[in-house]
Amino acid sequence: MHMNKKRIAAVLGLMLIGLLYAAVLVLAFIDSSFARSCLMAALFGTIVIPAVIYGYMIFVGRRDEGGDGEDGGV
């Protein structure tokens, strides 16, 4: 089950990054002044989106594992 969540998160992250770059490409072709800001957002997202997904996976993994024995045996 955990592998399925990781795969879904990875695919969603790739789709989001792809959409950011597609928007940059379209805006660059129509010569929009907003294209430079979108490029910076896409570059930022290329770094931040995978980091957020990785952090989410760590949080979910620890939360799922933490249910055993944390209550002190009560």
PDB file of N, CA, C, O and CB in Angstrom:
ATOM      1  N   MET A   1       0.819  -1.202   0.000  1.00  0.00           N
ATOM      2  CA  MET A   1       0.000   0.000   0.000  1.00  0.00           C
ATOM      3  C   MET A   1       0.853   1.253   0.000  1.00  0.00           C
ATOM      4  O   MET A   1       0.512   2.245  -0.643  1.00  0.00           O
ATOM      5  CB  MET A   1      -0.926   0.005   1.195  1.00  0.00           C
ATOM      6  N   HIS A   2       1.991   1.206   0.740  1.00  0.00           N
ATOM      7  CA  HIS A   2       2.856   2.382   0.809  1.00  0.00           C
ATOM      8  C   HIS A   2       3.462   2.698  -0.544  1.00  0.00           C
ATOM      9  O   HIS A   2       3.623   3.869  -0.889  1.00  0.00           O
ATOM     10  CB  HIS A   2       3.961   2.173   1.836  1.00  0.00           C
ATOM     11  N   MET A   3       3.800   1.675  -1.318  1.00  0.00           N
ATOM     12  CA  MET A   3       4.406   1.912  -2.616  1.00  0.00           C
ATOM     13  C   MET A   3       3.420   2.596  -3.547  1.00  0.00           C
ATOM     14  O   MET A   3       3.815   3.416  -4.375  1.00  0.00           O
ATOM     15  CB  MET A   3       4.894   0.601  -3.229  1.00  0.00           C
ATOM     16  N   ASN A   4       2.153   2.272  -3.421  1.00  0.00           N
ATOM     17  CA  ASN A   4       1.140   2.894  -4.250  1.00  0.00           C
ATOM     18  C   ASN A   4       1.034   4.387  -3.937  1.00  0.00           C
ATOM     19  O   ASN A   4       0.905   5.193  -4.858  1.00  0.00           O
ATOM     20  CB  ASN A   4      -0.213   2.203  -4.048  1.00  0.00           C
ATOM     21  N   LYS A   5       1.084   4.770  -2.665  1.00  0.00           N
ATOM     22  CA  LYS A   5       1.029   6.184  -2.283  1.00  0.00           C
ATOM     23  C   LYS A   5       2.233   6.940  -2.810  1.00  0.00           C
ATOM     24  O   LYS A   5       2.108   8.072  -3.278  1.00  0.00           O
ATOM     25  CB  LYS A   5       0.949   6.326  -0.765  1.00  0.00           C
ATOM     26  N   LYS A   6       3.393   6.318  -2.735  1.00  0.00           N
ATOM     27  CA  LYS A   6       4.612   6.956  -3.234  1.00  0.00           C
ATOM     28  C   LYS A   6       4.536   7.164  -4.739  1.00  0.00           C
ATOM     29  O   LYS A   6       4.926   8.211  -5.255  1.00  0.00           O
ATOM     30  CB  LYS A   6       5.845   6.116  -2.878  1.00  0.00           C
ATOM     31  N   ARG A   7       4.037   6.165  -5.428  1.00  0.00           N
ATOM     32  CA  ARG A   7       3.932   6.267  -6.886  1.00  0.00           C
ATOM     33  C   ARG A   7       2.947   7.355  -7.284  1.00  0.00           C
ATOM     34  O   ARG A   7       3.217   8.120  -8.210  1.00  0.00           O
ATOM     35  CB  ARG A   7       3.504   4.925  -7.491  1.00  0.00           C
ATOM     36  N   ILE A   8       1.820   7.437  -6.607  1.00  0.00           N
ATOM     37  CA  ILE A   8       0.827   8.472  -6.900  1.00  0.00           C
ATOM     38  C   ILE A   8       1.402   9.851  -6.629  1.00  0.00           C
ATOM     39  O   ILE A   8       1.221  10.766  -7.432  1.00  0.00           O
ATOM     40  CB  ILE A   8      -0.447   8.255  -6.069  1.00  0.00           C
ATOM     41  N   ALA A   9       2.095  10.013  -5.502  1.00  0.00           N
ATOM     42  CA  ALA A   9       2.700  11.300  -5.172  1.00  0.00           C
ATOM     43  C   ALA A   9       3.755  11.683  -6.203  1.00  0.00           C
ATOM     44  O   ALA A   9       3.848  12.850  -6.584  1.00  0.00           O
ATOM     45  CB  ALA A   9       3.319  11.258  -3.770  1.00  0.00           C
ATOM     46  N   ALA A  10       4.544  10.728  -6.654  1.00  0.00           N
ATOM     47  CA  ALA A  10       5.574  11.002  -7.650  1.00  0.00           C
ATOM     48  C   ALA A  10       4.959  11.427  -8.979  1.00  0.00           C
ATOM     49  O   ALA A  10       5.431  12.372  -9.610  1.00  0.00           O
ATOM     50  CB  ALA A  10       6.457   9.773  -7.851  1.00  0.00           C
ATOM     51  N   VAL A  11       3.921  10.741  -9.397  1.00  0.00           N
ATOM     52  CA  VAL A  11       3.267  11.087 -10.666  1.00  0.00           C
ATOM     53  C   VAL A  11       2.625  12.471 -10.572  1.00  0.00           C
ATOM     54  O   VAL A  11       2.724  13.261 -11.511  1.00  0.00           O
ATOM     55  CB  VAL A  11       2.201  10.025 -11.040  1.00  0.00           C
ATOM     56  N   LEU A  12       1.977  12.770  -9.463  1.00  0.00           N
ATOM     57  CA  LEU A  12       1.374  14.094  -9.299  1.00  0.00           C
ATOM     58  C   LEU A  12       2.437  15.188  -9.289  1.00  0.00           C
ATOM     59  O   LEU A  12       2.237  16.255  -9.870  1.00  0.00           O
ATOM     60  CB  LEU A  12       0.556  14.149  -8.006  1.00  0.00           C
ATOM     61  N   GLY A  13       3.552  14.928  -8.639  1.00  0.00           N
ATOM     62  CA  GLY A  13       4.643  15.896  -8.627  1.00  0.00           C
ATOM     63  C   GLY A  13       5.206  16.140 -10.018  1.00  0.00           C
ATOM     64  O   GLY A  13       5.462  17.283 -10.397  1.00  0.00           O
ATOM     65  N   LEU A  14       5.400  15.073 -10.777  1.00  0.00           N
ATOM     66  CA  LEU A  14       5.895  15.224 -12.143  1.00  0.00           C
ATOM     67  C   LEU A  14       4.907  15.970 -13.026  1.00  0.00           C
ATOM     68  O   LEU A  14       5.304  16.777 -13.866  1.00  0.00           O
ATOM     69  CB  LEU A  14       6.195  13.866 -12.744  1.00  0.00           C
ATOM     70  N   MET A  15       3.622  15.700 -12.837  1.00  0.00           N
ATOM     71  CA  MET A  15       2.608  16.409 -13.619  1.00  0.00           C
ATOM     72  C   MET A  15       2.605  17.901 -13.282  1.00  0.00           C
ATOM     73  O   MET A  15       2.486  18.737 -14.177  1.00  0.00           O
ATOM     74  CB  MET A  15       1.213  15.805 -13.364  1.00  0.00           C
ATOM     75  N   LEU A  16       2.735  18.232 -12.021  1.00  0.00           N
ATOM     76  CA  LEU A  16       2.753  19.628 -11.608  1.00  0.00           C
ATOM     77  C   LEU A  16       3.968  20.358 -12.167  1.00  0.00           C
ATOM     78  O   LEU A  16       3.847  21.478 -12.663  1.00  0.00           O
ATOM     79  CB  LEU A  16       2.737  19.729 -10.089  1.00  0.00           C
ATOM     80  N   ILE A  17       5.130  19.733 -12.091  1.00  0.00           N
ATOM     81  CA  ILE A  17       6.336  20.338 -12.652  1.00  0.00           C
ATOM     82  C   ILE A  17       6.207  20.471 -14.170  1.00  0.00           C
ATOM     83  O   ILE A  17       6.598  21.492 -14.736  1.00  0.00           O
ATOM     84  CB  ILE A  17       7.582  19.501 -12.289  1.00  0.00           C
ATOM     85  N   GLY A  18       5.668  19.462 -14.822  1.00  0.00           N
ATOM     86  CA  GLY A  18       5.455  19.524 -16.269  1.00  0.00           C
ATOM     87  C   GLY A  18       4.511  20.643 -16.668  1.00  0.00           C
ATOM     88  O   GLY A  18       4.738  21.329 -17.665  1.00  0.00           O
ATOM     89  N   LEU A  19       3.446  20.827 -15.885  1.00  0.00           N
ATOM     90  CA  LEU A  19       2.509  21.921 -16.169  1.00  0.00           C
ATOM     91  C   LEU A  19       3.166  23.282 -15.993  1.00  0.00           C
ATOM     92  O   LEU A  19       2.893  24.208 -16.756  1.00  0.00           O
ATOM     93  CB  LEU A  19       1.284  21.818 -15.263  1.00  0.00           C
ATOM     94  N   LEU A  20       4.027  23.406 -14.996  1.00  0.00           N
ATOM     95  CA  LEU A  20       4.745  24.667 -14.808  1.00  0.00           C
ATOM     96  C   LEU A  20       5.614  24.982 -16.028  1.00  0.00           C
ATOM     97  O   LEU A  20       5.607  26.111 -16.518  1.00  0.00           O
ATOM     98  CB  LEU A  20       5.615  24.608 -13.535  1.00  0.00           C
ATOM     99  N   TYR A  21       6.358  23.993 -16.516  1.00  0.00           N
ATOM    100  CA  TYR A  21       7.217  24.225 -17.670  1.00  0.00           C
ATOM    101  C   TYR A  21       6.410  24.431 -18.949  1.00  0.00           C
ATOM    102  O   TYR A  21       6.831  25.198 -19.815  1.00  0.00           O
ATOM    103  CB  TYR A  21       8.176  23.064 -17.846  1.00  0.00           C
ATOM    104  N   ALA A  22       5.271  23.772 -19.088  1.00  0.00           N
ATOM    105  CA  ALA A  22       4.414  23.988 -20.256  1.00  0.00           C
ATOM    106  C   ALA A  22       3.885  25.422 -20.262  1.00  0.00           C
ATOM    107  O   ALA A  22       3.827  26.059 -21.313  1.00  0.00           O
ATOM    108  CB  ALA A  22       3.238  22.978 -20.266  1.00  0.00           C
ATOM    109  N   ALA A  23       3.500  25.927 -19.095  1.00  0.00           N
ATOM    110  CA  ALA A  23       3.034  27.312 -19.005  1.00  0.00           C
ATOM    111  C   ALA A  23       4.145  28.284 -19.375  1.00  0.00           C
ATOM    112  O   ALA A  23       3.898  29.275 -20.062  1.00  0.00           O
ATOM    113  CB  ALA A  23       2.517  27.615 -17.593  1.00  0.00           C
ATOM    114  N   VAL A  24       5.364  28.009 -18.926  1.00  0.00           N
ATOM    115  CA  VAL A  24       6.501  28.868 -19.273  1.00  0.00           C
ATOM    116  C   VAL A  24       6.728  28.864 -20.778  1.00  0.00           C
ATOM    117  O   VAL A  24       6.965  29.912 -21.379  1.00  0.00           O
ATOM    118  CB  VAL A  24       7.778  28.408 -18.539  1.00  0.00           C
ATOM    119  N   LEU A  25       6.656  27.691 -21.382  1.00  0.00           N
ATOM    120  CA  LEU A  25       6.879  27.576 -22.819  1.00  0.00           C
ATOM    121  C   LEU A  25       5.820  28.345 -23.609  1.00  0.00           C
ATOM    122  O   LEU A  25       6.153  29.070 -24.547  1.00  0.00           O
ATOM    123  CB  LEU A  25       6.882  26.106 -23.237  1.00  0.00           C
ATOM    124  N   VAL A  26       4.566  28.194 -23.243  1.00  0.00           N
ATOM    125  CA  VAL A  26       3.484  28.894 -23.936  1.00  0.00           C
ATOM    126  C   VAL A  26       3.635  30.400 -23.769  1.00  0.00           C
ATOM    127  O   VAL A  26       3.496  31.147 -24.738  1.00  0.00           O
ATOM    128  CB  VAL A  26       2.113  28.433 -23.408  1.00  0.00           C
ATOM    129  N   LEU A  27       3.916  30.853 -22.554  1.00  0.00           N
ATOM    130  CA  LEU A  27       4.071  32.289 -22.315  1.00  0.00           C
ATOM    131  C   LEU A  27       5.290  32.850 -23.036  1.00  0.00           C
ATOM    132  O   LEU A  27       5.275  34.006 -23.460  1.00  0.00           O
ATOM    133  CB  LEU A  27       4.183  32.566 -20.820  1.00  0.00           C
ATOM    134  N   ALA A  28       6.335  32.057 -23.181  1.00  0.00           N
ATOM    135  CA  ALA A  28       7.513  32.523 -23.913  1.00  0.00           C
ATOM    136  C   ALA A  28       7.196  32.680 -25.399  1.00  0.00           C
ATOM    137  O   ALA A  28       7.678  33.611 -26.045  1.00  0.00           O
ATOM    138  CB  ALA A  28       8.689  31.548 -23.719  1.00  0.00           C
ATOM    139  N   PHE A  29       6.392  31.776 -25.934  1.00  0.00           N
ATOM    140  CA  PHE A  29       6.035  31.884 -27.351  1.00  0.00           C
ATOM    141  C   PHE A  29       5.122  33.068 -27.633  1.00  0.00           C
ATOM    142  O   PHE A  29       5.219  33.674 -28.699  1.00  0.00           O
ATOM    143  CB  PHE A  29       5.366  30.608 -27.816  1.00  0.00           C
ATOM    144  N   ILE A  30       4.248  33.407 -26.711  1.00  0.00           N
ATOM    145  CA  ILE A  30       3.370  34.555 -26.943  1.00  0.00           C
ATOM    146  C   ILE A  30       4.014  35.852 -26.455  1.00  0.00           C
ATOM    147  O   ILE A  30       3.382  36.908 -26.475  1.00  0.00           O
ATOM    148  CB  ILE A  30       2.023  34.344 -26.245  1.00  0.00           C
ATOM    149  N   ASP A  31       5.269  35.771 -26.018  1.00  0.00           N
ATOM    150  CA  ASP A  31       6.081  36.924 -25.626  1.00  0.00           C
ATOM    151  C   ASP A  31       5.415  37.734 -24.517  1.00  0.00           C
ATOM    152  O   ASP A  31       5.264  38.952 -24.614  1.00  0.00           O
ATOM    153  CB  ASP A  31       6.342  37.819 -26.836  1.00  0.00           C
ATOM    154  N   SER A  32       5.029  37.039 -23.484  1.00  0.00           N
ATOM    155  CA  SER A  32       4.405  37.683 -22.334  1.00  0.00           C
ATOM    156  C   SER A  32       5.482  38.174 -21.376  1.00  0.00           C
ATOM    157  O   SER A  32       6.527  37.540 -21.227  1.00  0.00           O
ATOM    158  CB  SER A  32       3.438  36.712 -21.615  1.00  0.00           C
ATOM    159  N   SER A  33       5.225  39.299 -20.732  1.00  0.00           N
ATOM    160  CA  SER A  33       6.164  39.806 -19.726  1.00  0.00           C
ATOM    161  C   SER A  33       6.099  38.954 -18.459  1.00  0.00           C
ATOM    162  O   SER A  33       6.996  39.011 -17.619  1.00  0.00           O
ATOM    163  CB  SER A  33       5.860  41.285 -19.393  1.00  0.00           C
ATOM    164  N   PHE A  34       5.056  38.184 -18.332  1.00  0.00           N
ATOM    165  CA  PHE A  34       4.859  37.301 -17.179  1.00  0.00           C
ATOM    166  C   PHE A  34       5.694  36.023 -17.293  1.00  0.00           C
ATOM    167  O   PHE A  34       5.820  35.277 -16.322  1.00  0.00           O
ATOM    168  CB  PHE A  34       3.378  36.943 -17.038  1.00  0.00           C
ATOM    169  N   ALA A  35       6.267  35.768 -18.480  1.00  0.00           N
ATOM    170  CA  ALA A  35       7.007  34.531 -18.731  1.00  0.00           C
ATOM    171  C   ALA A  35       8.218  34.394 -17.818  1.00  0.00           C
ATOM    172  O   ALA A  35       8.510  33.293 -17.350  1.00  0.00           O
ATOM    173  CB  ALA A  35       7.451  34.474 -20.179  1.00  0.00           C
ATOM    174  N   ARG A  36       8.929  35.488 -17.556  1.00  0.00           N
ATOM    175  CA  ARG A  36      10.118  35.407 -16.704  1.00  0.00           C
ATOM    176  C   ARG A  36       9.738  35.012 -15.275  1.00  0.00           C
ATOM    177  O   ARG A  36      10.428  34.208 -14.648  1.00  0.00           O
ATOM    178  CB  ARG A  36      10.871  36.752 -16.701  1.00  0.00           C
ATOM    179  N   SER A  37       8.658  35.570 -14.768  1.00  0.00           N
ATOM    180  CA  SER A  37       8.198  35.205 -13.425  1.00  0.00           C
ATOM    181  C   SER A  37       7.785  33.737 -13.380  1.00  0.00           C
ATOM    182  O   SER A  37       8.057  33.044 -12.399  1.00  0.00           O
ATOM    183  CB  SER A  37       7.020  36.103 -12.992  1.00  0.00           C
ATOM    184  N   CYS A  38       7.139  33.268 -14.422  1.00  0.00           N
ATOM    185  CA  CYS A  38       6.737  31.862 -14.479  1.00  0.00           C
ATOM    186  C   CYS A  38       7.950  30.948 -14.571  1.00  0.00           C
ATOM    187  O   CYS A  38       7.944  29.856 -14.003  1.00  0.00           O
ATOM    188  CB  CYS A  38       5.806  31.619 -15.670  1.00  0.00           C
ATOM    189  N   LEU A  39       8.989  31.377 -15.278  1.00  0.00           N
ATOM    190  CA  LEU A  39      10.206  30.579 -15.352  1.00  0.00           C
ATOM    191  C   LEU A  39      10.829  30.449 -13.966  1.00  0.00           C
ATOM    192  O   LEU A  39      11.258  29.363 -13.576  1.00  0.00           O
ATOM    193  CB  LEU A  39      11.211  31.205 -16.341  1.00  0.00           C
ATOM    194  N   MET A  40      10.881  31.538 -13.231  1.00  0.00           N
ATOM    195  CA  MET A  40      11.427  31.484 -11.880  1.00  0.00           C
ATOM    196  C   MET A  40      10.574  30.579 -10.986  1.00  0.00           C
ATOM    197  O   MET A  40      11.110  29.842 -10.158  1.00  0.00           O
ATOM    198  CB  MET A  40      11.512  32.899 -11.281  1.00  0.00           C
ATOM    199  N   ALA A  41       9.250  30.633 -11.152  1.00  0.00           N
ATOM    200  CA  ALA A  41       8.356  29.764 -10.381  1.00  0.00           C
ATOM    201  C   ALA A  41       8.582  28.300 -10.750  1.00  0.00           C
ATOM    202  O   ALA A  41       8.554  27.432  -9.877  1.00  0.00           O
ATOM    203  CB  ALA A  41       6.882  30.152 -10.621  1.00  0.00           C
ATOM    204  N   ALA A  42       8.807  28.015 -12.039  1.00  0.00           N
ATOM    205  CA  ALA A  42       9.050  26.638 -12.475  1.00  0.00           C
ATOM    206  C   ALA A  42      10.375  26.123 -11.919  1.00  0.00           C
ATOM    207  O   ALA A  42      10.462  24.977 -11.478  1.00  0.00           O
ATOM    208  CB  ALA A  42       9.048  26.549 -14.014  1.00  0.00           C
ATOM    209  N   LEU A  43      11.397  26.959 -11.941  1.00  0.00           N
ATOM    210  CA  LEU A  43      12.687  26.540 -11.385  1.00  0.00           C
ATOM    211  C   LEU A  43      12.579  26.317  -9.882  1.00  0.00           C
ATOM    212  O   LEU A  43      13.143  25.358  -9.355  1.00  0.00           O
ATOM    213  CB  LEU A  43      13.774  27.587 -11.688  1.00  0.00           C
ATOM    214  N   PHE A  44      11.866  27.186  -9.196  1.00  0.00           N
ATOM    215  CA  PHE A  44      11.631  27.031  -7.762  1.00  0.00           C
ATOM    216  C   PHE A  44      10.862  25.739  -7.491  1.00  0.00           C
ATOM    217  O   PHE A  44      11.207  24.980  -6.584  1.00  0.00           O
ATOM    218  CB  PHE A  44      10.858  28.247  -7.201  1.00  0.00           C
ATOM    219  N   GLY A  45       9.822  25.497  -8.280  1.00  0.00           N
ATOM    220  CA  GLY A  45       9.006  24.296  -8.118  1.00  0.00           C
ATOM    221  C   GLY A  45       9.767  23.017  -8.397  1.00  0.00           C
ATOM    222  O   GLY A  45       9.473  21.980  -7.803  1.00  0.00           O
ATOM    223  N   THR A  46      10.753  23.075  -9.304  1.00  0.00           N
ATOM    224  CA  THR A  46      11.562  21.911  -9.615  1.00  0.00           C
ATOM    225  C   THR A  46      12.332  21.443  -8.386  1.00  0.00           C
ATOM    226  O   THR A  46      12.603  20.252  -8.231  1.00  0.00           O
ATOM    227  CB  THR A  46      12.524  22.222 -10.757  1.00  0.00           C
ATOM    228  N   ILE A  47      12.678  22.372  -7.525  1.00  0.00           N
ATOM    229  CA  ILE A  47      13.408  22.030  -6.305  1.00  0.00           C
ATOM    230  C   ILE A  47      12.450  21.746  -5.149  1.00  0.00           C
ATOM    231  O   ILE A  47      12.631  20.774  -4.416  1.00  0.00           O
ATOM    232  CB  ILE A  47      14.369  23.160  -5.924  1.00  0.00           C
ATOM    233  N   VAL A  48      11.443  22.585  -4.988  1.00  0.00           N
ATOM    234  CA  VAL A  48      10.577  22.527  -3.809  1.00  0.00           C
ATOM    235  C   VAL A  48       9.571  21.376  -3.867  1.00  0.00           C
ATOM    236  O   VAL A  48       9.356  20.705  -2.857  1.00  0.00           O
ATOM    237  CB  VAL A  48       9.836  23.838  -3.655  1.00  0.00           C
ATOM    238  N   ILE A  49       8.960  21.136  -5.003  1.00  0.00           N
ATOM    239  CA  ILE A  49       7.918  20.100  -5.100  1.00  0.00           C
ATOM    240  C   ILE A  49       8.451  18.719  -4.716  1.00  0.00           C
ATOM    241  O   ILE A  49       7.822  18.041  -3.904  1.00  0.00           O
ATOM    242  CB  ILE A  49       7.347  20.056  -6.523  1.00  0.00           C
ATOM    243  N   PRO A  50       9.597  18.269  -5.271  1.00  0.00           N
ATOM    244  CA  PRO A  50      10.112  16.967  -4.826  1.00  0.00           C
ATOM    245  C   PRO A  50      10.496  16.948  -3.345  1.00  0.00           C
ATOM    246  O   PRO A  50      10.326  15.929  -2.674  1.00  0.00           O
ATOM    247  CB  PRO A  50      11.318  16.583  -5.660  1.00  0.00           C
ATOM    248  N   ALA A  51      11.011  18.070  -2.833  1.00  0.00           N
ATOM    249  CA  ALA A  51      11.379  18.125  -1.419  1.00  0.00           C
ATOM    250  C   ALA A  51      10.147  18.007  -0.526  1.00  0.00           C
ATOM    251  O   ALA A  51      10.190  17.334   0.504  1.00  0.00           O
ATOM    252  CB  ALA A  51      12.128  19.425  -1.112  1.00  0.00           C
ATOM    253  N   VAL A  52       9.059  18.653  -0.911  1.00  0.00           N
ATOM    254  CA  VAL A  52       7.813  18.575  -0.135  1.00  0.00           C
ATOM    255  C   VAL A  52       7.248  17.156  -0.186  1.00  0.00           C
ATOM    256  O   VAL A  52       6.794  16.633   0.832  1.00  0.00           O
ATOM    257  CB  VAL A  52       6.767  19.591  -0.672  1.00  0.00           C
ATOM    258  N   ILE A  53       7.274  16.539  -1.350  1.00  0.00           N
ATOM    259  CA  ILE A  53       6.779  15.165  -1.469  1.00  0.00           C
ATOM    260  C   ILE A  53       7.627  14.218  -0.622  1.00  0.00           C
ATOM    261  O   ILE A  53       7.091  13.330   0.042  1.00  0.00           O
ATOM    262  CB  ILE A  53       6.784  14.711  -2.947  1.00  0.00           C
ATOM    263  N   TYR A  54       8.946  14.403  -0.642  1.00  0.00           N
ATOM    264  CA  TYR A  54       9.834  13.567   0.165  1.00  0.00           C
ATOM    265  C   TYR A  54       9.541  13.751   1.655  1.00  0.00           C
ATOM    266  O   TYR A  54       9.476  12.776   2.404  1.00  0.00           O
ATOM    267  CB  TYR A  54      11.311  13.901  -0.135  1.00  0.00           C
ATOM    268  N   GLY A  55       9.364  14.997   2.079  1.00  0.00           N
ATOM    269  CA  GLY A  55       9.030  15.260   3.481  1.00  0.00           C
ATOM    270  C   GLY A  55       7.699  14.646   3.868  1.00  0.00           C
ATOM    271  O   GLY A  55       7.552  14.124   4.972  1.00  0.00           O
ATOM    272  N   TYR A  56       6.730  14.704   2.970  1.00  0.00           N
ATOM    273  CA  TYR A  56       5.426  14.101   3.220  1.00  0.00           C
ATOM    274  C   TYR A  56       5.554  12.587   3.392  1.00  0.00           C
ATOM    275  O   TYR A  56       4.933  11.998   4.277  1.00  0.00           O
ATOM    276  CB  TYR A  56       4.456  14.428   2.074  1.00  0.00           C
ATOM    277  N   MET A  57       6.369  11.966   2.535  1.00  0.00           N
ATOM    278  CA  MET A  57       6.561  10.520   2.632  1.00  0.00           C
ATOM    279  C   MET A  57       7.226  10.138   3.961  1.00  0.00           C
ATOM    280  O   MET A  57       6.865   9.127   4.563  1.00  0.00           O
ATOM    281  CB  MET A  57       7.408  10.015   1.451  1.00  0.00           C
ATOM    282  N   ILE A  58       8.180  10.929   4.412  1.00  0.00           N
ATOM    283  CA  ILE A  58       8.821  10.657   5.697  1.00  0.00           C
ATOM    284  C   ILE A  58       7.805  10.798   6.826  1.00  0.00           C
ATOM    285  O   ILE A  58       7.745   9.956   7.723  1.00  0.00           O
ATOM    286  CB  ILE A  58      10.019  11.610   5.925  1.00  0.00           C
ATOM    287  N   PHE A  59       7.010  11.859   6.780  1.00  0.00           N
ATOM    288  CA  PHE A  59       5.994  12.092   7.818  1.00  0.00           C
ATOM    289  C   PHE A  59       4.979  10.959   7.859  1.00  0.00           C
ATOM    290  O   PHE A  59       4.661  10.454   8.935  1.00  0.00           O
ATOM    291  CB  PHE A  59       5.275  13.427   7.578  1.00  0.00           C
ATOM    292  N   VAL A  60       4.477  10.560   6.720  1.00  0.00           N
ATOM    293  CA  VAL A  60       3.485   9.490   6.664  1.00  0.00           C
ATOM    294  C   VAL A  60       4.095   8.169   7.114  1.00  0.00           C
ATOM    295  O   VAL A  60       3.444   7.394   7.815  1.00  0.00           O
ATOM    296  CB  VAL A  60       2.914   9.355   5.245  1.00  0.00           C
ATOM    297  N   GLY A  61       5.335   7.904   6.722  1.00  0.00           N
ATOM    298  CA  GLY A  61       6.002   6.667   7.122  1.00  0.00           C
ATOM    299  C   GLY A  61       6.207   6.586   8.623  1.00  0.00           C
ATOM    300  O   GLY A  61       5.996   5.532   9.223  1.00  0.00           O
ATOM    301  N   ARG A  62       6.611   7.674   9.226  1.00  0.00           N
ATOM    302  CA  ARG A  62       6.817   7.681  10.677  1.00  0.00           C
ATOM    303  C   ARG A  62       5.497   7.626  11.430  1.00  0.00           C
ATOM    304  O   ARG A  62       5.410   7.013  12.494  1.00  0.00           O
ATOM    305  CB  ARG A  62       7.598   8.921  11.097  1.00  0.00           C
ATOM    306  N   ARG A  63       4.484   8.258  10.887  1.00  0.00           N
ATOM    307  CA  ARG A  63       3.179   8.226  11.530  1.00  0.00           C
ATOM    308  C   ARG A  63       2.614   6.814  11.513  1.00  0.00           C
ATOM    309  O   ARG A  63       2.040   6.358  12.502  1.00  0.00           O
ATOM    310  CB  ARG A  63       2.213   9.196  10.839  1.00  0.00           C
ATOM    311  N   ASP A  64       2.777   6.123  10.392  1.00  0.00           N
ATOM    312  CA  ASP A  64       2.276   4.740  10.289  1.00  0.00           C
ATOM    313  C   ASP A  64       3.060   3.791  11.179  1.00  0.00           C
ATOM    314  O   ASP A  64       2.478   2.870  11.753  1.00  0.00           O
ATOM    315  CB  ASP A  64       2.342   4.255   8.839  1.00  0.00           C
ATOM    316  N   GLU A  65       4.361   3.990  11.310  1.00  0.00           N
ATOM    317  CA  GLU A  65       5.188   3.119  12.137  1.00  0.00           C
ATOM    318  C   GLU A  65       5.047   3.441  13.604  1.00  0.00           C
ATOM    319  O   GLU A  65       5.243   2.559  14.441  1.00  0.00           O
ATOM    320  CB  GLU A  65       6.634   3.225  11.731  1.00  0.00           C
ATOM    321  N   GLY A  66       4.713   4.678  13.952  1.00  0.00           N
ATOM    322  CA  GLY A  66       4.714   5.125  15.341  1.00  0.00           C
ATOM    323  C   GLY A  66       3.575   4.611  16.180  1.00  0.00           C
ATOM    324  O   GLY A  66       3.554   4.893  17.378  1.00  0.00           O
ATOM    325  N   GLY A  67       2.648   3.892  15.650  1.00  0.00           N
ATOM    326  CA  GLY A  67       1.502   3.429  16.404  1.00  0.00           C
ATOM    327  C   GLY A  67       1.810   2.311  17.395  1.00  0.00           C
ATOM    328  O   GLY A  67       1.003   2.049  18.286  1.00  0.00           O
ATOM    329  N   ASP A  68       2.950   1.650  17.263  1.00  0.00           N
ATOM    330  CA  ASP A  68       3.276   0.510  18.111  1.00  0.00           C
ATOM    331  C   ASP A  68       4.213   0.930  19.242  1.00  0.00           C
ATOM    332  O   ASP A  68       5.345   1.343  18.990  1.00  0.00           O
ATOM    333  CB  ASP A  68       3.913  -0.613  17.278  1.00  0.00           C
ATOM    334  N   GLY A  69       3.753   0.827  20.462  1.00  0.00           N
ATOM    335  CA  GLY A  69       4.630   0.976  21.607  1.00  0.00           C
ATOM    336  C   GLY A  69       4.906   2.393  22.066  1.00  0.00           C
ATOM    337  O   GLY A  69       5.713   2.574  22.979  1.00  0.00           O
ATOM    338  N   GLU A  70       4.305   3.372  21.507  1.00  0.00           N
ATOM    339  CA  GLU A  70       4.569   4.748  21.933  1.00  0.00           C
ATOM    340  C   GLU A  70       3.807   5.118  23.213  1.00  0.00           C
ATOM    341  O   GLU A  70       4.161   6.083  23.890  1.00  0.00           O
ATOM    342  CB  GLU A  70       4.196   5.716  20.815  1.00  0.00           C
ATOM    343  N   ASP A  71       2.795   4.374  23.530  1.00  0.00           N
ATOM    344  CA  ASP A  71       1.983   4.713  24.700  1.00  0.00           C
ATOM    345  C   ASP A  71       2.555   4.147  25.997  1.00  0.00           C
ATOM    346  O   ASP A  71       1.900   4.230  27.035  1.00  0.00           O
ATOM    347  CB  ASP A  71       0.572   4.207  24.509  1.00  0.00           C
ATOM    348  N   GLY A  72       3.741   3.583  25.966  1.00  0.00           N
ATOM    349  CA  GLY A  72       4.389   3.094  27.176  1.00  0.00           C
ATOM    350  C   GLY A  72       3.844   1.779  27.678  1.00  0.00           C
ATOM    351  O   GLY A  72       4.047   1.447  28.846  1.00  0.00           O
ATOM    352  N   GLY A  73       3.164   1.021  26.851  1.00  0.00           N
ATOM    353  CA  GLY A  73       2.672  -0.280  27.248  1.00  0.00           C
ATOM    354  C   GLY A  73       1.357  -0.242  28.004  1.00  0.00           C
ATOM    355  O   GLY A  73       0.979  -1.248  28.604  1.00  0.00           O
ATOM    356  N   VAL A  74       0.663   0.849  28.001  1.00  0.00           N
ATOM    357  CA  VAL A  74      -0.610   0.968  28.724  1.00  0.00           C
ATOM    358  C   VAL A  74      -1.729   0.413  27.902  1.00  0.00           C
ATOM    359  O   VAL A  74      -2.880   0.423  28.339  1.00  0.00           O
ATOM    360  CB  VAL A  74      -0.905   2.417  29.089  1.00  0.00           C
TER     361      VAL A  74
END
